[in-house]
Amino acid sequence: MKSRKKGKKIPLTYYMMVVPIGILFFIFHTVPFLRGVFYSFTNWTGYGSWKFVGLKNYLYMFGNSNITDAYWFTFKFALFATILVNAIALAIAIGLNSNIKFQSLLKAVYFVPYMLGSLIVGFVFKFIFSNLIPQFGHLIHLPILYNNILGTTHAWIGILIVTIWQGLAFNTLIYLAGLQSVDPEIYEAAALDGVGPWQKFRDITFPLIAPFFTINLVLSVKGYLMVFDQIMAMTNGGPGNSTTSISVEIYTQGFQGSQFAIQSANAVVLFIVVLVISLIQLRILNKREEKLS
């Protein structure tokens, strides 16, 4: 009998690179998360003594209008942001993938917003919405632009615009990678058969880039359910609580409102919500990929 081949020895360099990162991840991510789960079952305010209260914090959450309103706003924001950013990014990617001039330059231009910090972008657009746009509105005598949108009941639309603008870069690059993996000969054959643009997209392009669509959709929903930076920079959750997302509610009430334990429970629920939605998305989209392939 032939002796079994011994497994390939893993180089020491691998352990030297991976183990320290794994330890740091465990210390600064896993441990704080587990502590948060633990404190969600206590009445700790962030300092001093504490005692176990069981599920009291979780029951309080579902009876608190501020928290339920934050969930409603977050789901609404994530839905609109996910749909719009993916639709626009796919359209841009299809345009960039065609034979147009200055293609490399345009790719770089679209990627610039992703390189900027979300807080910086938020503060810049806060200035634009509160100063430049109203001044421009008065200059061209357009009343709809007179007021700062961030101070109205439509403030979430201003945040949505900025979030989409910044998120387009990453999604566009993912879709570009998918489109460039499609064999051009498939399109040539379709053209010879007289296939129209919409039919080509529906029956050829979309089925072939379905895995890339899955990646973008899952990452978009995950990111927008945890939206934080843009809101803190532009409205701080206002006016009132109209733009308070779950993450903003956890931060403001947990660290400034002495609700550390309650907001720890809120964070645990948010984690479960994001996890469940992501798993459902993957299951549904993977089945769709199998049908399209």
N, C-alpha and C positions, 0 to 999 in steps of 0.2 A: 504493500500500500504506500502511496505517496504521502509523505509527511505534509501536514498542513503548513501553508506559508504563514510565517509570523506576521502579525500586523505591523504596519509601518510605524516606526518610532516617531513620536511627536517631538520636534526640536524644543530645546530648553527655552529658546527665544520666544516661542509661542506662549509659554507659561509666564515668562517675564513681562510680556505685554498684556496678556489677558487677565491674569490673577489680580494685579494691583487695581485695574479698572473695575473688576468684579467686586473687590473689597470696598472700594470707594462708593460704588453704586449701592451696595448693601447698607453701608453706614449712612449715606446722605439721602437715600431714597427709600429703601425697604424699611429700615428702622423707624424713621419718622412716620411713614405710612402706618405701620403696625401700632405705633404709639397713638396716632390719631384715632385708629379704630378702637383702641383700648379706652381712650378718654371720651369717646362718644357714648360710652355707657356710664359716665360719671357726671358729676355736677361741677367739675373743675372750671374756674373762670380764667385760667391762664397763670394763676399764682395762688399761693396759699394751699390750704388743705382741700381734700375732696372726698367724696364717698360715692359708692355705686348707686345708680338710680335705675338700672335696667334699661328698658325701652322707652323711658319717659321722654328723652330728647327726640326720639324718632316720632313718637306720637304728637309731641308739641309741633314738630315741623309741619305736619299735614293739617294742623289747625291754625297755622300762622299765615295770614294773608300776604305778608311781604314775601315770604318764601315761596308760596304757591304762585304769586304774581311773577317772581323771578324765574321760576320754571317755565311759565307760560311764555314770557318774553324770550327766554333762551331758545325754546323749541321753535318759536316763530322766526327768530333771527337766523337760527341754524338752517331752517328749511329754505328760506329765501336766499341766503348766502350760498348754500350748497348748489341749488338749482342754477342760480345766475352765474356763479363763478365757473361752473363746469360747462354750461352752455356757451358762454363768451370765450372761455379758454379753448374749447374745442374748435369754435369758429376761427379764432386767431391762428391756432395750430394748423388748420387746414389751409388757411391763407398763406402762412409762412412756408408750408411744405410745397406749395406750388412754385412754379418757376417765376419768381419775382426778383426785381433788382434789390440790391443791398440787403439780402436775406440775413447774412451774418450780423450786420449792424442792427437790424430790427430785432433779432433774437437777444442781442446784448441790451438793447433799450428796454425790452419787455422784462428782462431779468433784474434791472436796477431796483425796482420797488422791493423785491424780495430781499435784497442785500441790506436795506435800511431797517433800523430798529423800529418795532411797532409803536413804542412810546414816542419816538422822535417824529414818526409820520403822523401820529395822532395830534401832537402839539402843533405841528406845522399846519395841518388841515383845520385845527381849531382856530388858528389865526386867520386862515383863508375864509372859513365860513363866517367868522364874527366880524371881520374887517374888510377884506378885499371884495367878497361877493356882494355885500350890501352897498359898498361904494360903487361897484360896477353897475348894480341895479339902478341906483340913483342917476348914474351917468347916462344910461340908455333909457331911463324912465320906464323901468319894468317893475311894477309894484310887487310881483311875486318874489323878487330877490331882495326887497328892502330889509326884511327881518333875518336875523341869524337863525337858521333852521335848528341849531343845537339848543336853542332856548324855547322851542315850541314842542307841541305834541308829536311832531314828525321828526324829532331828533334822531330816532333810531334809523331813519332813512339816510341821514348824513353819515352815521357810523357804518351803515351797510355799504354805502358807496366807497368809502375809504377802505373798508375791509376787503371788498371785492377787488378794488384796484391793486391792493398789495398782494392778494392771494393769487392773482392771475398768472404771475410769473412761474411759480412752481407747477401749477396745473398745466399750463401751456407746454412747458418742457416735457412733462410726462406724456402728454398727448403727441407731441412732436416725435418723441422716441418711438411711440407706438406706430405712428403713421410712416416713419422712415423704415420700419421693419416689414412693411407691406411690399411685396414684389411688384414693381411697376408693370411687369408683363400682364398681371391680372387686369389692371386698368386698360391696357392696350387691347386686350381681348374683349373686354366689356365695351370699349368704344367701337370696335368693329361690329359688335352685335347691336349697336344702336342704343345702348343703355344710357338713360338720362342721368343728370347730376344727383337728383334726389334718390333715384333707384340705386345708383352706384353707392351712395352713402349708406342707404338702408340695408342693402343686400351684400355689400362687399366691405366697405370701410369699417362700419360699426362692429360687425361680427368679428373682424380680424383684430380690432383694438379693444375688444371687450375686457381683457385682463387689465389693461391700462385704465379703462373707465372704472373698474372695480377698485383699483388702488386709489384713484383720485376721489371717488365717492366716499369711501370709508375714511380716508384721511381728512377730507373736508368736513364731514359730519362730526368726527372726533374733535377737530380743532375748533369748529364754530360752537359746539356745545360748551366749550371751555373758554369762550371769548372773554378777554379781560383787559389787555393792554390798551386797545383802542378806546374802550369805554372809560377807563380811568383817566386817560389823557384828554379826552374830548368833552365828556359830560359828568364824569365822576358818579354815574348812575342816575343823573337827573335829566330833565327837571322833575323834581319830586323823586319818585322811584321808577319813572317810566322807562328808563334804559338800564335798570339794574339786572344784570345777568346773575346766574347762580354763583359763578366765581367771584364776582364783585360783592354779592351778598355775603359769601363766606368770609371774604377779606375784611369788609367794613364792620360787620357785626361780630366777627370772631376776634379781631384784634383791636377794634375801637369800641365795640359795644358790650364787652365782657360776656360774650356768648361763646366762649371757646369750645365748650363741650357740645353745645347745640350745633354749632357750625361744623364741628368735627363729624357729627352724625350726618349733616348735610353733605359734606365732602364724600363720605362713604356712599351715600345714596347716589351722588353724582357719578362716582366711579362705577357703581353697579349699572346705572342707566347707560353710560357710555359703553361699557363692556357688553351689555345685552344688545344694544342697538347695533354695535359693530359686528357681533356674532350673527345676528339676524341678517344684516346686510350681506355679509360674506356668504352665508348659506344660500340666500335668494340669488345673489349675483353669480355665484359659482354654478348654480343650477342653470341659470340663464346662459352662461358661457358654454356649458355642456350642450345645450339645445342649439346654440348658434354655431358650434364647431362641427 
